[in-house]
């Protein structure tokens, strides 16, 4: 895949088998009935395998990265929100006034906002990582060139590497882009084979008429471009978004460093499918933060084989679902590190 | 109800209507699509009504209270674990080696352990709050006298008041008691009218044969005692446990101070039904932390009208599910306090 960091992609590999065995055995010896922590036990085992040690490091410095972009398909009337809101919300994140900021403060996460393609930016990004002022309308042609999609992926990988180099030990995906559930649904249909109607949802507030139209727009784009998951960057360029591409790179970057990456909602899930198609073992670094109310998220999570940690009907994006899940992930790992064994605590077994 | 703090119970009342209206209106003006925070929006509205102000205080000093007791019905072979484990686990909590300690450290919660009836204590409780060395076998007679049940409720209320007086602003329920899912199931059947088979589960690891026997034991006790939810303390005394009674008091104490109380799993849910029968508005202070894998928990939550925040197949108890949910509750409240409005942030509406 020309333009991508092949060395980094080649580092994305299987779990460390010894650490997996050690973690599974340790879960059996801790002072609790075997299996009583439900889904958290397997999560801790996987994170041991990802880190290559048992216990794995407890994530203590989470970083949320919000990627923002606009969408040419906005012109087709797929959302009731004006496109200006993307840039206004970027300013809101920077000022600390969004829900993602409130949730980040609760869990001690830093918030980074990267403009990869806002149509009407209010703030100058520093460094400037804008690839273009929004994608093209994919009902008329590809949303991005291959070069633009590749550049957005590389930007996401660079952000992941910078955050990890700065000491962050758990990355969280965030997104902002008015209309971005439309390309997300198109990507999910393309990468899972699901029908457009099964993956298209109401986003941030679409009525019945607009939902039917949105579904038609997506179905039409799939017919026009015939995106093929065997050629994932081309499929992404055809019907994706700049923030979706950057998130795919961010996930790949995190996986290449063997750092867990918490997926937020449907935008992250669509990007995760792209990442999986580029490097299948990247799924081993992914933790599904929550189940978005968008139907495509559930279709994507099933395809990825991931069970979400939180399921509260959220449909906001920004990284809010990933932020809610972070303390659960840290708690799961703490068990392997901090809990006494039956022997050490002098507790009888059944 | 003789022996209970009537003044405290009379303070348990409805939500403050003005604060509820203010919170609901504020949720509409914040920079997010209306309804996009799903279940967290109504939770924040309710906590505003509980506090009587909008925004309500963000809970920042959570306290987990673990109540420990043993059960005469253990003699009937309803669990594979030896009774000694209750006292051993109390020592493990005090030493900081249990899963509840690890989860509490993650969310910044203090952990208090109260022995209200451990059969084989290893540590002297300070202050001594032991009511008796485990309940009586309820297949032979009432598990507790009315006086013992009332004393355990009063103990739970006292612990709640002490923690709130010490500055804690959110209480979390925890429990330890080998065999305590058996009285929990009996209480849930008694207070909801559900059939014993619908509320009896595998606890911490019961096989098919023991599950059938456990269900029979519970059905037999219900036939023998005919516990009546119209006389909740008598029903609790007949088929409950000392920690269940203390938890009911703990919930009532928190509600009487208008402080939110996070319910853990099936033991807490059974105690919550008792609290609800004593003071119906106490439900308004309850937040369901998680959905325990025990079937009775779901039956009880439905009866209480509560939706759990976390649903990960946990069946450990100790307060682990409540601890995982705490950051979600705090995040929901932070939204009302910290998030900008469309006007203040200069963000356009749809």
Interface residues (C-beta under 8 A of the other chain):
Chain A: X30 X31 X32 X33 X34 X35 X36 X37 X38 X39 X40 X79 X80 X81 X82 X84 X85 X88 X89 X91 X92 X95 X97 X98 X99 X101 X102 X103 X105 X106 X107 X204 X205 X293 X309 X310 X311 X312 X313 X314 X315 X316 X320 X323 X324 X327 X328 X330 X331 X334 X335 X337 X338 X339 X340 X344 X345 X346 X347 X348 X350
Chain B: X30 X31 X32 X33 X34 X35 X36 X37 X38 X39 X40 X79 X80 X81 X82 X84 X85 X88 X89 X91 X92 X95 X97 X98 X99 X101 X102 X103 X105 X106 X107 X204 X205 X293 X309 X310 X311 X312 X313 X314 X315 X316 X320 X323 X324 X327 X328 X330 X331 X334 X335 X337 X338 X339 X340 X344 X345 X346 X347 X348 X350
